[in-house]
């Protein structure tokens, strides 16, 4: 669907995205586990696992 301006797009998309944003904000994060995860290198970030 073609929209004439950004405000029309936002008016359509916000009801769809709002519930997903609320779910993400409610998601619990285990900080102890996150602290124990090793820092990845740039090579690993790029997909080179060798």
Secondary structure, DSSP 8 states (H G I E B T S, - for coil): ---SSHHHHHHHHHHHHHHHHHHHHH----HHHHHHS----HHHHTT---
